[in-house]
């Protein structure tokens, strides 16, 4: 069963309807609001913990242990980042265009399932 644990959460204003984005990566827009991730190369600010409508408070896990909506079956220990729709996606540490944002600690066995990951969006990195 997916779980969460020690964490750092920040509050932002939802810059759009995020009611279907819970446990997915979100990013900042130019107004400092959070919006849905739209590309593999986006820089997420964290994982959305609630499901706010536009203009409501969004709780975003920027670092710690979080539940996540997985894009596919991903095993424990795999390095992950965002898919184009904000779900948890396996990453190759040699990819210079996509960000490494965490590691799976409780696998999901199919797309759309909720698993658990260690997440760190405070210092997103890419391969050099």
TAGIZI-V152222 format. One record per helix or strand. SS is the DSSP state (hx for helix, st for strand). FROM is the first residue (numbers start at 1). LEN is the number of residues. Records with the same first field share a line. If there is no record, write none. Layout:
SS = FROM-LEN + FROM-LEN
//
This chain:
st = 7-8 + 25-4 + 34-3 + 46-3 + 57-14 + 74-1 + 79-4 + 88-3 + 100-1 + 102-5 + 108-1 + 114-7 + 125-1
//
